[in-house]
Amino acid sequence: MNLLVNINAVVITVISALYIYQMFFIVVVFVGEWWQKRKAKKHAGPPAAPHRFAAIVSARNESAVIGQLVDTIKKQNYPSDMLDAIIIADNCTDNTAQVARDHGAIVYERFNQEKVGKGFALNYAFQHIAEDFGDSYYDAYVIIDADNLLDENYFAEMNKTFSSGYRIITSYRNSKNFGSNWISAGYSLWFLREAKFLNNARMMLGTSCAVSGTGFLVSSEVIRERGGWNYHLLTEDIEFTVDTVIRGETIGYCAGAMLYDEQPTRFDQSWNQRMRWSKGFYQVAGNYGGRLGGGIFKKRNPFACYDLLMTVMPCMLLTVCVLISDLALLLFALLGNTYMPHLMETMFSSLAFWLSGYYGSLFLMGALTMITERKKINCPLRKRILYTFTFPFFQLTYFPISVASVFKKVEWKPIRHSVAKSLDEVR
């Protein structure tokens, strides 16, 4: 039993050591932002020449929100003749296609009940764009979800970063409904933290960032080189990211390009969505983990390979195994083992240390994000304080999800979006 306790302690220590570099990221962000402000004052470069972009949106029964998204694309502070909104109405049974057309979008309708998912819809769009316009008509595509809204400077900011040489770029992901409840706030804080203290730091260090579902640009040149969009695992975004890094390419980040994303508010929706994410991460780890590990020892993107390996590896599952074994030992002690007093003391101490460390670290992460991004969060102060305390509990719900997704067959399921607000209302 003592051996098992020691093994558990070693596992937790190793996992903590593997992720300690993310604490360094926080320092990088504060120092880097200070330096960028000084540099910006001295070296204001000429404006970037506009590139031709297409906003690509895969939408399934999104008539309630698609109009507002297209409106924010059409109202960009960017040359209108250099920007199109292209909607793939994917297996829709409502009037999504007509609403999108009424708001000025180019619409392709797709009906295929066998090849279901965003990846297939994107590939369908790229094929039709190549047929109708040519595969080099657009300089780049920006992938956006149907429930999103875009800041009016979104494409102008993305154009700056694209002009600096990055062929793939991710952006700042804010929330349409941060203050709805503890579930939407949990999602929102996580994505804000990912933008501020992960991708921002990666960009400053010159390593690769990670694409996160929506709000990312990909050069048409990349699509041509890869023969379309060939990523169809449950988390096609992280699959695309991992494959890109393995190929030796660096993904950039544009902090000035902000989008607003609708987050689930019901726990059943959240459970199903995160089951898909968890299962998808296992799929990516199984398909790409070996090559990512090998990339750590190569000259191209070694740290990016390590960083992404830590992202997709099932460390949450290992942590759950440690927690279960600790609880099992505690139960054994309660049932009357001869060494019960010593064992109970050891297990209580182990669990208390683990839970306090887990809650404390996530609370500090959430609080730091809440404080630094407070001007970008539309939510009353009392709710901000409350949701900072509930953020660790939201993350705790990943534990049963990480276990269940191992054994359960998981398929892509659409989430109904209903936050039909204008950009001004959201802000």
N, C-alpha and C positions, 0 to 999 in steps of 0.2 A: 504493500500500500504506500509506504514511504517512497518507493521507487516510482510509482505512478504519479504521486504528488510532485516529485522532482522533475519527472518528464514533462508534466503539464507546465510547470514553471519555466522550463527550458523552451518549450514551444511558444509560450506567450512572449518570452524575452526575445526569441529569434524573430517572431513576427513584428514586434515593436521595433527592433533594430532595422529590419528591412524597410520600414516605412518612415524612419526618423528623418529621412531627407526632405519629407514634405514640411517638416518644421523649419528647415533651412529655407524653403521656398518663401515663407512668410517674411523673413528678413530680407530676402532678395527683392520682394515686392516693394517694401517700404524704402529701401535704399535706391532701388531702380527708379521708382516714381519721383523721388527727390531729384535724382540726377537727370531724368528726362525733362523735368520742369526747367532746370538750369540750362540744359542743352537747347530746348525749344526756343528760349528767349534769344539765344545767340545765333542759332542756325535755322532760320525759317526758310525752307526751300521753296521753289516755284510750285504752283499747283499742278497736280497730276492730270495728264490728258485723259479724257473720259474713254472708257472701253465699253464695248457693246455687251450688255448683260441680259440674261433671261432669268426671271424668278420662276423656278419650277416647283409646283405644288401638287402633291398627291392628295386627293380629297375623296372620301367615301361618305356620302350622305352628310355633307357639311353645309347645307343650304343656310343654316342659322348664322354661320360665322364667315363664310367665304367672301361675302360682299365687302365686309369691313376690311379684310386682309387686302383684297384687290384695290380698294380705295387708298390704303396706305402705300401701296406700290405705285399707284398712279400719281400720288401727291408728293413724290420724292423731290428733294432739292438736287435734281440730276436731270441732264438733258432727256426729255421724253422720247426723242427719236433713237436713243441709245439703250432703252430699257423696255422689255416686254414682260407681261405676266402670262405664264403658260400653266393652265390647270389641267391635270389628268383626272377626269371624273371617273373614278375607279370602282366599277361594279355598283354604281349608285342606283337606288330605287326612289330617290326624291329628285327635286329640280335643281340640284347643285350646279349642273352644267349650264342651265339657263340663267341662273342668278349670276354666275361668273361671267357669262357673255354680256349680260345686261350692264355689268360694271366695267366692261371694256377688256376682258381677258381673252386670250386665245385658248380654246378648249379642245382637248382630245378626249373622247369617251372610250373607255376600255371595259370589256366584259369578258372575264375569264375566271371561272370558279375553281380552276385547278391550280393555277399559279397565282396564289393570293399573297399579298404583302407589298410593302412600299418599294422594295428592291425591284420587283417585276414591273411595277408601275413606272418607276424611273427609267428603266431600260426601254420600256415601250415609248416613253416620251422622247428619249434621245434618238431612237430609230426614226420616229416621225419627223422630228426636227431636221434630221439629216436629209430625209426625203423631200421635205417642203422648203427648206432654206439652205441646205448644205451643212456639212458637219463643222465648217469653220466660220459660219456666218456670225455666231456669237463668240466673243472672246472667252467668256466664262458663264457658268450657270451657278445660281444661288439656290440651294435647296431649302425650302421653307415649309412648315406644317400649316395646314388649313386654318387652324385656330389662332395663328400668330397675328400680331400687329407689328409694324415696323416704324421705328423712329424716322422722321423725315430726312435725316442725314445718313441713313443706313448705307445706301449704295455709294454715296460720296466718300464715306469713310472706308468702305471695303475697297473702293477703287484705289485709294491711296496705298493701302497695303499690297494690293495686287500689283500695282505699278512698281513697287519696290522689289519685285521678283518672286514672291511666293505664288505657287500655282494652286495651292489648297489653303484655305483660310477659314477659321471658325470665329464666331463673334460672341458678344456679350448677351447672355440669356437672362432676361428679367421675367417678371410674372404679371399676368393680367389680374390674378385673383389671390394675391398673397394673403390678404386678411380674411379669407372665407372661413377657414378653420385650421386646426393644428396639422391636418394632412396636407393641405395646399401649401401651408407655410413651411412644412418640413421639406417638401420638394423644392420650393423656391429658394430656401436658404442653401440647400445643397448645390443647386445650379449656380447661385450667386458666388458661393465659395469656390466652385470649380472654375468660374471665369476669373475671379479676382486673385485667388491664391494658388491655382494650379496652372491654367493656361497662360495667365499673365506672367507668372514667374518663368515658365518654360520659354516664352517668347523672349524675355529679357536675357535668359541664359543661352539663347541660340539653339536650344534643343527642340524637339518636335512637340507640338500641342496635340490635343485629341479632339476629334469631331464628336459632337454629342447630339445626334438625332436630327436637330433642326438648326437653321441659321449658319450654314457653311457654304463656302464658295469652292467650286472645283473648275479648273481651266478646261476648256473644250479640248485642248491638246491632250490632257490626261485621259479624258473619255475616249478620244481616238486611239491613244496608245494602248488602252486596256480593252478595246473592242466593246465599249458600252459599259453598262453598270452590271457587274457580275457578282454581286454580293447579296446573298439570299439567306444567310443565317438569321436567327431570331433578332439579333442585334447587328443589323447590317452596317450601322454607323461605326461601331467599334471594330468590326471586321475590316471595313474599308480603311480605318485608321491604322490598324496593325499591319495590313498588307502594304500600305504606303510606307510605313517606317521600315519594314523589312526590305523594301525595294531601295531604301537609302534616301528617300525624299523627306523633307522637313515640312511639317504643317505649321502655318503661321496663325497668329491671333490678332484680331482687330478690336481693341478695347472700346473704340469710339462708335462701333456699329452695334446698336442695341435693338433687340427685339423683345416682344412681350408674349409669353407663352401661357396658355391656360393649363392649370394643374388639376388633377382629380381631387374631388372633395369627399367622395364616398370610399369607405375602406375596401369594399368588395372590388371596386374599380382599381384602386391602388394595388391591392393584392394581385389581381390578374396581370396588371401591367408589370409589376416588379417580379412576378414569377417569370414572365417572358424575358425580362432583362437578365435575371439570374441564370436561367437556362441558356440564354444566348451567350453569356460570358463563359459558361462551361463549354459550350460548343466552340467558341473562339479559342479558348485555352487548349482544347483537344486538337483542333485543327492547325493552330499556329504557335502553340506554346514552345515546341521544340525549336522552331526557327527563330523565335524571339530570344530564347535562351542562348542559341548559338550566335545571334547578332550582338550579344553583349561583348563577345571576344573579337569582334571585327572592327575595322577602322571607321566604317560608316554608321553613324547614329548609335554608338554603343550604349550611351546613357538613356537615350530614347527607348531603346529595346528593353533595358532594365525597368524603366519607368512604366512602360506598357505591360510588361510581364507582371509587375506588382498589381496593375489594374485588373488584369483578367484572371490571375491565379485565385483559386478558391480559398483564400485565407479566412474569409468569414466562416466557411464550413469547418475549417480546422479549429477556429475559436469556439464554435458551437460544440464540437467534440470534446474540447477541454472542459467547457462548462457542464456538459452532460456527465462526464466522468467525475467531476467534482461533486455534483449533486448526487450521483450514485454512491460515492464514498460516504457522503454525509448521511444518506439514507441507511447505508450499512451500519454506520455508527449508531444511529438512532434505534436500530433493531436489536442492539445489545451486545455488540462485540466486546471482547475482553479489554481492548485498548480504546474503548469508546471515549473517555474524557480527553485523552491526547488527540485522538483522531478528529473528534468534533471541534476541538480548538483549532487544529490545523486547517480543517476544511472551512470553518467559519472565517478564519483569517484569510484564506485563499480566495473565497468567494467575495468577501468584503473588499479586499484589495482589488480584485478584478473588476467588480461592479462600480466601485468608486472611481477607479482609474478610467473606466470606459465612459461613465457619465460625465466625469469632470473634463476629460479631453474633448468630448463632443460639445459640451456646454461652452467651453472656452472658444472652440472653433466657431460655433454658432454666434456667440456674443461678439467676437471679433468681426465676423462678417456683417452682423447687424449694425455694428457701430460704424465701420468703414463705409458701408453702402447705404447708410440711413437716408441720404438725400434721394436715392433711387428707389426706395421702398415706399409704396403707397399703402400705409397701414397706420391706424392710431397707435400712439405710444404704449398704451396699456396692453394692446395685443402684441406689440413687438416684444415687450418684456415677458409676457406669458409664453409666447411661442419660442422664445429663446430657451426657456426651461423645458418645453415639451419636445424640442428638437431631438435630444438624445433618445427619448422614448420612441419617436418616429423611426429613428435609425435602428432601434432595438427590434422592431418588427421585421427587420430583414433576417433575423436569425431563423425563425420558423420557415420563412420563404426560401432561404438558402438550402434548407434540408428538404422541404417538400418538392422543390424544383428538380432535385436529383432523381426522384422516383416517379414524378408525374409527367405524363405527356403534355407538353405545352404547345399551343398553337397561337398564331397571331389573331387577336380580336380587336375590332375597332372600339374606341372610347367615344361616347357621344359628348360633343362639346356644345355648351349652351351660353357661355359668357359673351353675348352679342353686344359689345361696347365699342364706341369709337376710341381713337387714340387719346383724345382729350379727356374722355371719361375715365379711362384707365389711369391716366397720370394725375 
